[in-house]
Amino acid sequence: MTTADIPFRELPSVTTARSAPRLATLIGMAVGPSGAVPRQLGLNRRALEQHGFAGRVGQTMVIPRRDGATLVAVGVGDAPTPGDLRDAAAAFVRAAGRHGVLACDLVDAGSSTQADASAVTEGLILASYRYPGITAKPSMSSSIESVTIFGSASTRPLEAGVRHGSVTARAAVLARDLANTPPAHLNARDLEVIALRLGREYGFGVEVFDEDALAEMGCGGLLGVNRGSEEPPRLLKLTYSPRSPRGHVALVGKGVMYDSGGISLKPSDAFHVVMKMDMSGAAAVLSTMTALRELRCRTAVTGYLVCTDNMPSGSALKLGDVLTMRNGKTVEIHNTDAEGRLILADGLSLAVEEAPDAIIDIATLTGAAMAALGPDVAAVLGSDQRLIDRLRNAADSTGEPIWQMPLESGRYRKLLDSNVADMRNIGGPYGGCITAAIFLSEFTGDVPWAHLDIAGPMKVDGDEAWRSKGATGFGTRLLIDTVLGW
């Protein structure tokens, strides 16, 4: 897979129809833990239970037939929520094997909502995701070409839901592809090329700031982190401007294209290998922008992708150095592996100057967030509870869980005190997720602000429901939902 392939590779198509197409070789049928069993399965409930199938969410049972398509009983649970349906659709795709043309009845055309159809569509597409890889072997991508959602009638809510889910899933796939790409194949200049192509395709503006422009702008955080790299930095400003916008939100994404830790070198372990994913925040922001025009977003959105490598060399940032940020504040460096907050400081400062209604930053920022919340849940902190509540509602809708942690600036700001600068870039061995957020708050002014620390859920080590092995694209659908509902 090349950089040029990333924005535009083909994904399985999802459509609606009144019945399963004749070409379908695998058909999924929804089954709950009680109630009627679809007669097409050819098995009653007792027979299903004898085979261990109870209709729980995500359970599947493949039923081969001598003539006709193979059938799959798909558990949806009692009174399934959109989240249940997303997981059920993913389980159906996981059971598909090498089948290419699929159909399913997981959505009741008579009673289901647009949210149900959107969730099913997301589950189908996201679970089929495979990073193609850079290999001489045959493609590792999914064999699934199309899925038809069928029911007794084709309704507008279902069709609208499929359209919506196709767009949000496509955006999340883009974020996954970007984060999964090896660092030698995707640096800050490559991301610039991709962003320009996506802007033309999906209707948002792209403004590029190179190292000379960044020096003129006083972006000392981004330039400081970039010192040790042979690859130049980039700051990309993305602009979506609908007619008569009903609000303006700024999104700031951490784009460390590869994080070695700088001279505070990371240990050579399994987690170091995935530091190509340290740009997952920037990937989520860029991918969010690709969905806004198609989903007719009424909110103006400005995105900032703050992009650089963090490498050790003779010119690299040193402990004890002092950097001057875009907003004039100075920072003493106590750990060069706490670099994400340095580049975000410049991005946040620029966002404040636009005077948006709110700022949301998203970053794979701290191992402390993962230590506190584990690998599945992101941390959220911020200065505005209404904004945090919006994000929590979007997290519930999209199945991308977040948990609010206290900012506690009054207690812990003193941990960032420096003898030679306005602050230092780390706050000691404890509460690292909180002190990192306190650091960022120094660059958000009076604008309502929230910070998403996605270090834990940026990846999974194996297939889990609609999350496929590797980068998850976490935060993309959450941000889309947030700005759409502004």
Backbone torsions as a table, in degrees:
resi	resn	phi	psi	omega
1	MET	NA	130.8	179.9
2	THR	-103.8	166.3	177.8
3	THR	-56.5	-37.2	-178.4
4	ALA	-66.1	-24.3	-178.6
5	ASP	-78.1	-23.4	-167.5
6	ILE	-57.1	-50.0	-173.0
7	PRO	-72.5	-21.2	-163.8
8	PHE	-131.0	25.5	-179.8
9	ARG	-76.8	155.8	-175.0
10	GLU	-73.9	139.8	175.5
11	LEU	-119.1	160.4	176.4
12	PRO	-58.5	138.6	176.9
13	SER	-86.6	144.8	176.8
14	VAL	-123.5	127.5	-178.7
15	THR	-134.2	171.2	175.6
16	THR	-115.9	153.4	177.5
17	ALA	-159.6	167.3	179.1
18	ARG	-81.0	-18.5	179.0
19	SER	-149.6	164.1	179.3
20	ALA	-67.6	136.2	179.2
21	PRO	-67.1	151.0	-178.2
22	ARG	-62.3	-28.5	-177.2
23	LEU	-77.9	-10.4	-178.9
24	ALA	-65.2	130.1	178.7
25	THR	-104.4	-7.2	178.0
26	LEU	-141.3	126.8	-176.4
27	ILE	-127.1	125.4	178.5
28	GLY	-98.0	136.3	-179.2
29	MET	-122.3	128.3	-179.4
30	ALA	-71.9	133.6	177.9
31	VAL	-137.3	126.6	175.2
32	GLY	-94.6	177.8	179.6
33	PRO	-74.2	-10.0	177.0
34	SER	-147.5	173.3	-179.9
35	GLY	88.2	-171.9	-174.8
36	ALA	-70.1	148.1	174.2
37	VAL	-103.8	130.1	179.8
38	PRO	-52.0	126.5	-176.4
39	ARG	-64.7	-23.7	-178.9
40	GLN	-61.8	-23.1	-179.1
41	LEU	-67.7	-26.1	-179.8
42	GLY	76.9	10.0	178.5
43	LEU	-132.5	141.7	175.3
44	ASN	-90.2	178.8	-175.2
45	ARG	-63.7	-38.1	179.6
46	ARG	-61.5	-42.6	179.7
47	ALA	-63.8	-40.6	177.7
48	LEU	-61.8	-43.8	-178.4
49	GLU	-66.7	-33.4	177.3
50	GLN	-63.5	-25.5	176.8
51	HIS	-93.5	9.7	176.1
52	GLY	85.5	9.1	-178.5
53	PHE	-96.0	121.1	-176.1
54	ALA	-116.3	0.8	178.7
55	GLY	83.0	12.3	177.1
56	ARG	-68.3	153.8	-178.0
57	VAL	-57.1	124.4	176.8
58	GLY	91.2	-6.3	174.3
59	GLN	-73.1	144.7	174.2
60	THR	-136.9	152.1	174.4
61	MET	-142.1	115.6	-178.4
62	VAL	-83.9	130.7	-177.7
63	ILE	-122.0	95.0	178.3
64	PRO	-68.1	151.5	176.0
65	ARG	-130.8	149.3	179.7
66	ARG	-67.2	-42.1	179.3
67	ASP	-120.0	135.7	177.3
68	GLY	92.5	-178.3	-175.9
69	ALA	-68.5	150.4	170.4
70	THR	-69.0	139.7	-179.3
71	LEU	-106.1	152.0	176.4
72	VAL	-132.5	120.0	169.6
73	ALA	-77.7	125.7	-175.6
74	VAL	-118.8	118.3	179.7
75	GLY	-72.1	130.9	179.7
76	VAL	-120.8	-2.3	179.8
77	GLY	73.8	-178.4	176.5
78	ASP	-86.1	136.1	177.8
79	ALA	43.6	62.6	-173.0
80	PRO	-63.5	137.5	173.1
81	THR	-84.4	168.6	173.0
82	PRO	-55.0	-36.5	177.5
83	GLY	-64.0	-40.0	176.3
84	ASP	-61.9	-42.9	-178.6
85	LEU	-67.2	-36.1	176.3
86	ARG	-61.2	-44.4	179.5
87	ASP	-67.5	-38.6	179.7
88	ALA	-65.3	-42.9	178.8
89	ALA	-62.6	-39.1	178.3
90	ALA	-64.4	-41.0	179.4
91	ALA	-63.2	-38.8	177.1
92	PHE	-60.3	-44.9	179.0
93	VAL	-64.3	-39.2	178.7
94	ARG	-62.2	-26.9	-179.6
95	ALA	-86.6	0.0	-170.5
96	ALA	-75.3	-21.6	-178.0
97	GLY	59.4	-128.3	-178.4
98	ARG	-98.5	12.1	176.6
99	HIS	-65.6	142.2	-176.9
100	GLY	-108.5	-31.4	-177.9
101	VAL	-115.9	113.1	-172.6
102	LEU	-117.3	160.4	172.7
103	ALA	-146.7	153.0	179.3
104	CYS	-153.6	155.7	178.3
105	ASP	-115.0	34.5	-173.4
106	LEU	-67.7	-17.9	-180.0
107	VAL	-111.6	127.0	177.1
108	ASP	-79.3	111.3	-175.5
109	ALA	-62.2	-21.9	-177.1
110	GLY	-84.8	-25.4	-173.1
111	SER	-131.3	-11.9	-176.1
112	SER	-76.6	159.9	-176.6
113	THR	-101.9	172.5	174.5
114	GLN	-59.9	-37.8	179.6
115	ALA	-63.0	-37.8	177.8
116	ASP	-62.0	-49.2	-177.7
117	ALA	-65.3	-37.2	178.3
118	SER	-64.7	-43.0	-178.9
119	ALA	-64.9	-42.2	177.8
120	VAL	-61.3	-44.4	-179.9
121	THR	-61.4	-43.7	177.1
122	GLU	-60.3	-45.3	-179.9
123	GLY	-60.0	-41.6	-179.6
124	LEU	-63.3	-47.3	-175.3
125	ILE	-74.8	-44.9	-175.1
126	LEU	-68.7	-35.9	179.1
127	ALA	-71.9	-22.7	178.9
128	SER	-81.4	-5.4	-174.8
129	TYR	-65.7	132.9	168.0
130	ARG	-138.3	129.2	174.6
131	TYR	-69.5	122.9	-174.6
132	PRO	-60.2	-27.9	179.1
133	GLY	79.9	169.4	177.2
134	ILE	-115.7	94.6	-167.7
135	THR	-152.8	154.1	175.8
136	ALA	-83.7	-9.2	-180.0
137	LYS	-74.7	164.6	174.4
138	PRO	-57.0	156.3	-176.0
139	SER	-53.2	135.7	176.8
140	MET	-91.1	5.0	-176.1
141	SER	-70.4	162.9	-177.3
142	SER	-63.0	150.0	177.4
143	SER	-85.9	-5.5	-174.9
144	ILE	-72.7	124.9	-179.8
145	GLU	-99.4	-41.2	-176.1
146	SER	-154.8	153.0	173.9
147	VAL	-134.2	131.1	176.5
148	THR	-106.9	124.3	173.0
149	ILE	-92.0	116.2	-174.9
150	PHE	-119.5	157.9	179.2
151	GLY	-165.5	-172.9	-176.0
152	SER	-66.6	-25.3	179.3
153	ALA	-153.6	147.9	176.1
154	SER	-92.0	118.8	-174.2
155	THR	-116.0	158.2	-179.8
156	ARG	-60.1	-43.2	178.1
157	PRO	-58.8	-39.3	179.9
158	LEU	-66.8	-45.6	-179.7
159	GLU	-63.2	-41.6	178.4
160	ALA	-64.8	-38.6	179.2
161	GLY	-65.0	-40.3	178.3
162	VAL	-64.3	-42.0	177.9
163	ARG	-61.6	-45.5	-179.0
164	HIS	-63.6	-48.3	-178.7
165	GLY	-64.2	-33.1	178.1
166	SER	-65.2	-38.5	-179.3
167	VAL	-71.0	-46.4	-177.6
168	THR	-67.6	-37.2	178.0
169	ALA	-67.9	-39.6	177.3
170	ARG	-60.2	-41.2	179.1
171	ALA	-63.4	-42.7	179.8
172	ALA	-66.4	-36.3	176.7
173	VAL	-63.2	-40.9	177.0
174	LEU	-59.5	-45.5	179.1
175	ALA	-61.0	-39.3	177.8
176	ARG	-64.4	-46.4	-179.8
177	ASP	-59.0	-44.1	-179.5
178	LEU	-61.9	-46.5	-176.6
179	ALA	-72.1	-28.1	179.6
180	ASN	-79.4	-16.8	-174.4
181	THR	-71.6	131.3	-179.8
182	PRO	-57.7	149.1	-173.5
183	PRO	-63.2	-29.1	178.0
184	ALA	-70.2	-16.5	-179.5
185	HIS	-104.2	-2.7	-179.1
186	LEU	-151.8	97.1	174.5
187	ASN	-110.9	-173.8	-175.1
188	ALA	-62.1	-36.9	178.8
189	ARG	-70.9	-34.7	175.3
190	ASP	-63.1	-42.2	179.5
191	LEU	-63.9	-34.5	174.4
192	GLU	-58.1	-47.5	179.9
193	VAL	-61.3	-44.0	-179.9
194	ILE	-64.1	-44.2	-179.2
195	ALA	-62.5	-40.4	178.6
196	LEU	-62.9	-41.7	178.1
197	ARG	-64.7	-43.9	-179.3
198	LEU	-66.3	-37.9	178.6
199	GLY	-60.3	-43.2	177.8
200	ARG	-65.4	-38.0	-175.8
201	GLU	-75.2	-38.4	-169.9
202	TYR	-115.1	9.7	166.0
203	GLY	81.5	40.4	171.3
204	PHE	-134.3	151.1	-178.7
205	GLY	-81.3	150.2	178.6
206	VAL	-131.4	121.6	175.6
207	GLU	-115.8	131.4	-173.3
208	VAL	-110.9	131.7	176.1
209	PHE	-117.6	116.2	179.4
210	ASP	-90.1	-173.1	-174.1
211	GLU	-63.2	-34.1	178.1
212	ASP	-67.5	-43.8	178.2
213	ALA	-64.5	-40.2	-179.6
214	LEU	-64.5	-35.6	176.8
215	ALA	-65.4	-42.5	178.0
216	GLU	-64.1	-33.3	-178.0
217	MET	-81.7	-10.2	179.2
218	GLY	76.0	32.5	-179.7
219	CYS	-86.6	71.0	-174.5
220	GLY	-67.5	-26.4	178.9
221	GLY	-67.3	-50.4	-179.5
222	LEU	-65.0	-43.7	179.7
223	LEU	-67.3	-35.4	179.6
224	GLY	-65.9	-46.2	179.0
225	VAL	-64.0	-33.7	-176.8
226	ASN	-75.7	-11.8	-173.1
227	ARG	-51.8	-38.5	-174.4
228	GLY	-84.7	-1.0	-174.3
229	SER	-103.0	147.2	172.5
230	GLU	-80.7	-17.4	178.3
231	GLU	-87.7	130.9	-179.8
232	PRO	-71.9	157.1	179.1
233	PRO	-83.9	166.6	172.1
234	ARG	-143.6	140.9	166.3
235	LEU	-116.5	121.7	-178.2
236	LEU	-109.9	126.0	176.3
237	LYS	-105.9	119.9	-177.3
238	LEU	-109.3	135.4	-173.8
239	THR	-131.5	120.9	172.7
240	TYR	-113.6	121.1	-172.7
241	SER	-129.1	91.5	177.2
242	PRO	-76.4	164.5	174.3
243	ARG	-68.8	140.3	177.6
244	SER	46.3	60.5	-177.8
245	PRO	-63.9	147.4	-179.5
246	ARG	-101.8	17.2	177.7
247	GLY	166.1	170.4	-179.4
248	HIS	-139.0	120.4	179.6
249	VAL	-119.7	136.5	174.3
250	ALA	-105.3	134.8	177.5
251	LEU	-116.8	129.7	-178.5
252	VAL	-121.4	121.6	-176.5
253	GLY	-115.3	131.0	175.2
254	LYS	-71.4	124.9	-177.4
255	GLY	-123.4	57.0	174.1
256	VAL	-80.0	105.0	-170.6
257	MET	-67.4	-28.8	168.9
258	TYR	-156.0	132.2	-175.9
259	ASP	-117.2	101.2	175.3
260	SER	-82.7	-14.1	-173.4
261	GLY	98.9	-8.1	-174.8
262	GLY	69.6	-147.0	179.7
263	ILE	-73.6	-16.1	168.3
264	SER	-85.3	65.0	-165.7
265	LEU	-62.0	135.9	175.5
266	LYS	-68.3	152.7	173.3
267	PRO	-66.3	151.1	-179.3
268	SER	-83.1	88.1	-177.8
269	ASP	-137.8	-174.6	-175.3
270	ALA	-62.1	-33.1	-178.3
271	PHE	-72.9	-31.3	176.7
272	HIS	-61.1	-36.6	-178.3
273	VAL	-60.0	-34.7	-176.1
274	VAL	-89.5	12.5	178.5
275	MET	-71.2	-2.5	165.6
276	LYS	-64.5	-19.9	-178.8
277	MET	-88.7	6.0	-178.4
278	ASP	-73.0	1.6	174.3
279	MET	-106.1	19.4	-177.6
280	SER	-62.7	-31.0	177.1
281	GLY	-65.3	-46.1	176.7
282	ALA	-63.4	-38.8	178.3
283	ALA	-61.4	-40.4	179.6
284	ALA	-65.3	-41.0	179.7
285	VAL	-66.7	-47.7	179.0
286	LEU	-59.4	-44.0	-178.5
287	SER	-67.0	-36.5	175.3
288	THR	-57.9	-42.7	-177.5
289	MET	-61.5	-29.2	-177.7
290	THR	-71.6	-14.9	-175.5
291	ALA	-96.6	-15.9	-165.0
292	LEU	-68.5	-45.0	-178.1
293	ARG	-65.5	-45.5	-177.7
294	GLU	-64.8	-30.8	179.5
295	LEU	-92.2	8.2	176.0
296	ARG	54.1	47.7	178.7
297	CYS	-64.0	131.1	-179.2
298	ARG	-95.4	1.6	-179.8
299	THR	-98.2	133.1	171.2
300	ALA	-72.5	134.5	-177.5
301	VAL	-130.5	129.1	172.8
302	THR	-114.8	125.0	179.3
303	GLY	-110.0	142.9	176.4
304	TYR	-123.7	119.1	175.2
305	LEU	-105.5	115.1	-174.8
306	VAL	-106.2	106.5	-161.6
307	CYS	-124.1	130.9	175.8
308	THR	-168.4	162.0	164.1
309	ASP	-84.8	163.2	171.0
310	ASN	-125.4	100.1	-170.4
311	MET	-125.2	153.2	174.3
312	PRO	-91.0	136.6	175.3
313	SER	-166.6	-177.9	-179.9
314	GLY	-65.7	-20.8	-179.7
315	SER	-102.7	4.9	-172.7
316	ALA	-68.0	157.1	174.3
317	LEU	-55.1	138.0	-177.2
318	LYS	-112.8	153.6	173.1
319	LEU	-66.4	133.6	-175.6
320	GLY	98.4	-16.2	174.6
321	ASP	-62.9	154.3	176.8
322	VAL	-121.7	127.6	178.9
323	LEU	-109.6	145.7	174.7
324	THR	-105.9	121.9	-175.2
325	MET	-84.9	170.8	-178.3
326	ARG	-54.9	-37.4	-177.8
327	ASN	-87.1	7.3	175.2
328	GLY	95.4	-13.1	179.8
329	LYS	-73.4	149.2	-178.5
330	THR	-109.5	146.8	-174.6
331	VAL	-133.0	126.7	174.7
332	GLU	-89.0	133.0	-176.6
333	ILE	-88.3	120.0	175.2
334	HIS	-111.3	-9.7	177.9
335	ASN	-160.6	117.8	-178.2
336	THR	-75.7	-9.4	176.1
337	ASP	-85.3	-3.1	171.3
338	ALA	-98.4	56.8	-171.9
339	GLU	-91.0	-26.5	-175.2
340	GLY	-60.2	-40.2	-179.9
341	ARG	-66.9	-27.0	179.9
342	LEU	-70.1	-42.4	-179.3
343	ILE	-77.5	-33.0	176.3
344	LEU	-64.8	-31.6	179.8
345	ALA	-57.8	-41.8	177.3
346	ASP	-68.3	-43.0	179.2
347	GLY	-62.6	-43.0	178.5
348	LEU	-64.7	-40.4	179.5
349	SER	-61.1	-42.4	178.0
350	LEU	-66.1	-38.7	179.5
351	ALA	-63.3	-40.7	179.2
352	VAL	-59.2	-37.5	-178.1
353	GLU	-64.4	-21.0	176.9
354	GLU	-81.5	-8.5	-179.2
355	ALA	52.1	53.3	177.6
356	PRO	-74.4	171.3	175.9
357	ASP	-73.1	-27.1	-179.8
358	ALA	-160.4	155.7	174.5
359	ILE	-124.4	133.1	172.9
360	ILE	-123.4	123.9	172.0
361	ASP	-108.2	150.3	-178.4
362	ILE	-136.9	130.2	-170.4
363	ALA	-159.0	144.0	166.2
364	THR	-81.0	79.8	-162.2
365	LEU	-95.8	-47.1	-171.0
366	THR	-137.5	140.1	169.1
367	GLY	-66.2	-22.1	179.8
368	ALA	-64.4	-34.4	177.7
369	ALA	-65.3	-40.8	178.7
370	MET	-69.3	-37.0	177.4
371	ALA	-63.0	-35.9	-177.9
372	ALA	-78.9	-39.7	-169.0
373	LEU	-116.9	-2.8	179.9
374	GLY	81.0	-174.9	-172.9
375	PRO	-84.2	-5.3	-173.2
376	ASP	-105.8	-16.3	-170.6
377	VAL	-119.9	132.1	176.7
378	ALA	-90.0	154.0	175.5
379	ALA	-92.5	145.0	172.6
380	VAL	-129.9	132.7	176.2
381	LEU	-138.6	161.6	178.1
382	GLY	173.8	-176.4	-175.3
383	SER	-101.8	-6.2	-173.0
384	ASP	-135.5	114.1	-175.3
385	GLN	-67.2	-34.6	178.9
386	ARG	-62.6	-39.3	178.6
387	LEU	-67.2	-43.0	178.1
388	ILE	-61.6	-40.5	179.2
389	ASP	-64.9	-36.4	174.9
390	ARG	-59.3	-45.1	-179.9
391	LEU	-65.3	-38.6	179.2
392	ARG	-65.5	-39.5	176.9
393	ASN	-63.9	-42.1	178.3
394	ALA	-65.1	-36.1	178.2
395	ALA	-63.4	-41.1	177.8
396	ASP	-63.8	-40.2	-177.6
397	SER	-68.7	-36.2	-172.6
398	THR	-96.3	-9.1	-177.3
399	GLY	73.4	22.5	176.0
400	GLU	-109.8	91.9	-167.3
401	PRO	-72.2	139.6	174.2
402	ILE	-131.7	157.4	-179.4
403	TRP	-136.2	129.9	-178.3
404	GLN	-77.2	131.1	173.5
405	MET	-114.9	153.1	-174.9
406	PRO	-74.7	140.6	178.1
407	LEU	-75.3	-43.7	172.6
408	GLU	52.4	43.5	179.5
409	SER	-61.6	-37.7	-178.6
410	GLY	-61.4	-32.0	-178.6
411	ARG	-87.9	-40.2	-164.9
412	TYR	-112.1	-3.9	179.1
413	ARG	-59.8	-31.9	-179.2
414	LYS	-63.2	-21.4	178.8
415	LEU	-68.2	-17.0	179.6
416	LEU	-96.8	3.9	-178.6
417	ASP	-63.4	143.4	178.6
418	SER	-128.1	149.1	177.4
419	ASN	-81.3	-17.9	-173.1
420	VAL	-123.1	-3.9	-178.3
421	ALA	-145.8	177.3	179.3
422	ASP	-64.1	-30.1	178.4
423	MET	-164.3	171.0	170.9
424	ARG	-112.9	170.1	-169.6
425	ASN	-95.2	0.2	170.5
426	ILE	-136.1	162.5	-173.1
427	GLY	-122.4	17.6	179.5
428	GLY	107.0	-177.7	-170.2
429	PRO	-78.4	-13.9	-173.1
430	TYR	-118.2	151.8	175.7
431	GLY	63.0	35.5	-173.5
432	GLY	-61.7	-34.1	177.6
433	CYS	-65.4	-39.0	-178.4
434	ILE	-72.6	-46.7	-177.8
435	THR	-66.9	-31.1	175.2
436	ALA	-64.3	-41.5	178.8
437	ALA	-68.0	-37.5	176.5
438	ILE	-61.3	-42.1	175.9
439	PHE	-55.9	-49.3	-179.0
440	LEU	-62.0	-35.3	-177.8
441	SER	-62.1	-21.2	178.8
442	GLU	-69.0	-9.1	-175.7
443	PHE	-119.9	14.7	-176.9
444	THR	-108.6	-1.1	176.8
445	GLY	57.2	-138.6	179.9
446	ASP	-99.6	7.9	-177.9
447	VAL	-78.5	133.6	174.1
448	PRO	-53.6	132.5	-170.3
449	TRP	-142.4	144.1	173.2
450	ALA	-137.7	147.2	-177.2
451	HIS	-121.9	127.4	176.7
452	LEU	-107.9	116.8	176.9
453	ASP	-100.4	106.6	-171.9
454	ILE	-107.5	25.7	-177.1
455	ALA	-59.2	-37.2	-179.3
456	GLY	-71.1	-58.5	-174.2
457	PRO	-83.8	15.4	178.8
458	MET	-66.9	-19.9	-177.5
459	LYS	-149.8	162.2	168.3
460	VAL	-130.5	151.2	-176.3
461	ASP	-88.0	-9.7	176.9
462	GLY	-157.7	168.6	-179.8
463	ASP	-63.0	129.9	178.3
464	GLU	-137.8	105.4	-178.2
465	ALA	52.0	-123.1	-177.3
466	TRP	-86.1	-2.4	176.3
467	ARG	-89.6	121.7	-179.4
468	SER	-98.8	152.6	-175.7
469	LYS	-50.6	132.6	-179.2
470	GLY	109.0	-151.2	-179.9
471	ALA	-64.4	141.6	-175.6
472	THR	-97.2	-18.2	-171.8
473	GLY	70.1	21.5	-176.0
474	PHE	-55.8	137.2	176.5
475	GLY	98.1	-20.4	-178.2
476	THR	-64.5	-55.2	-178.3
477	ARG	-68.3	-32.1	177.2
478	LEU	-62.7	-45.3	179.4
479	LEU	-67.2	-40.5	177.9
480	ILE	-58.1	-48.4	-179.2
481	ASP	-61.3	-38.7	-179.2
482	THR	-64.3	-49.3	-176.5
483	VAL	-74.0	-29.3	177.2
484	LEU	-66.5	-35.4	-176.6
485	GLY	-92.4	16.8	-175.1
486	TRP	-65.0	NA	NA
